[in-house]
């Protein structure tokens, strides 16, 4: 363009100034020669002269454009190399997922062994079936939102058993009437996803058993209750407590206790449906959710099935100690109008099951329909307050010789009279005390008070014996032996005048430990009596190993003395006791005929309402002239 312009100017000058023709021809020749040589040498003197005056030639513009193109290409290659170093794949997609371009990192993600990409392949074909639809929906949304970055997480297909999770960011790159291009940046998030899943799992599951914990139970309880309401179905809930777990845990150690909890949870899971939820509530308590339950009788059937399954499996595994279940159940919406109240009602039924001696099932529906009263939190609070205020009284029932019915001693019995509930049976408040952890307070109060009362007459009546009931939990306290010895010493009475009555269920805590504890008491001089004999689980096989002096036959056998079967049982028990050289005591004697029958069986001592009911100490002293 510059050369043409110069030639035109030259023509005009030649016309106007013919005298200067030679000069102009020389200039034209110079320009031509300069342009010709610049095509070979890439150096143009005219271009340099024009540049001095601030002009740009076409050649300069062409060079600049070339440099810019080279820089842009280099920057793009550098960007792609950087993304590859970050293990992030860059893709350009159509709105239907077709891959237009992709970085090498994408090929490494989908097929590390093959780096060539098929033509017109689609992102969706690399995604597993379960995640494909959500990604396709997301891509269509990207095409309608140019200012929004969309995020997605999906799994790649064809990676065997191991899941490979990909996290992606998607944004509209360009849009025309015929084409929509989407820019995607993908990265492998498998490790972070698995870590996140692990943390979430730990937050929702019990670390010991792997069962759902309270947090997850609450979620499922709310969900199942809402589902039952929508579908007009019923939801069952069982609240389960392991009987005697604390004793086994204390004796055999926490590792043994943990192993037992794991075993029990596994056994119960085998008996439940896949739609049911077994959760660990805490300690030795579990909760079972049973969706689509038809009737409360079905709830009871499941509870009994769990009890029988546990009994059979633990026996097969030779688990030491007797583990049973106390179970309370309730149904939504029959017993409760919310998920929270359903749990409360089942807990109340469980409490009643414990009151009935444990190892049984109580359903709130049945208790409500049959008007069976059971003690709620009000009684619990009142009982706790009575223990703190030392309002638990001690009554004394006489024990007589079967030969001449002379007084041999007294049994100290705990009694509780409440202003609201009246006289509350020991069969109610003793299990309550054990559940509330108050049995040690009551036990020490009864021991110390009764020994102090008895000491006032013991010196004058040397042959009298004071019998005191000792709970297994109290007996297994590490400081019990030292404590009771100090009480006897401080009050000034001999151990030989105190009889400690224990239940035969003590053997559930481990025969070796039981024998060790009892032997230390026997060596000290205390008389040991096995109370409620015949009602326990396994002490018959261990009886000869227990260092006891006396068997106290349970009143349930005594009351059947007038039946053939009952007498056969009594004869067997008495023969066993005599063969082991043990004294025999019959409790619950209420008639002359019963007393005579016991004498024929050569029972040594008798106790029951036929002789006298329990009395406060002052009345007993006055009545039996023990001043």
Secondary structure, 3 states (H helix, E strand, C coil): CHHHHHHHHHHHHHHHCHHHHHHHHHHHHHHHHHHHHHHHHCCCHHHHHHHHCCCCCHHHHHHHHHHHHHHHHHHHHHHHHHHHHCCEEEEEEECCCEEEEECHHHHHHHCCCCCCCCCCCEHHHHECHHHHHHHHHHHHHHCCCCCCCEEEEEEECCCCCCCCEEEEEEEEEEECCCCEEEEEEEEECHHHHHHHHHHHHHHHECCCCCCECHHHHHHHHHHHHHHHHHHCCEEEEEEEEEECHHHHHHHHCHHHHHHHHHHHHHHHHHHCCCCCEEEEEECCEEEEEEEEECCHHHHHHHHHHHHHHHHHHHHHCCCCCCCEEEEEEEEECCCECCHHHHHHHHHHHHHHHHHCCCCCEEEHHHHHHCCCCCCCHHHHHHHHHHHHCCCCEEEEEEEEECCCCCEEEEEEEEEEEECCCEEECHHHHHHHHHHHCCHHHHHHHHHHHHHHHHHHHHCCCCCCEEEEECCHHHHCCCCHHHHHHHHHHHHCCCHHHEEEEEEHHHHHHCHHHHHHHHHHHHHHCCEEEEEEECCCCCHHHHHHHCCCCEEEECHHHHCCCCCHHHHHHHHHHHHHHHHCCCEEEEECCCCHHHHHHHHHCCCCEEECCCCCCCEEHHHHHHHCCCC
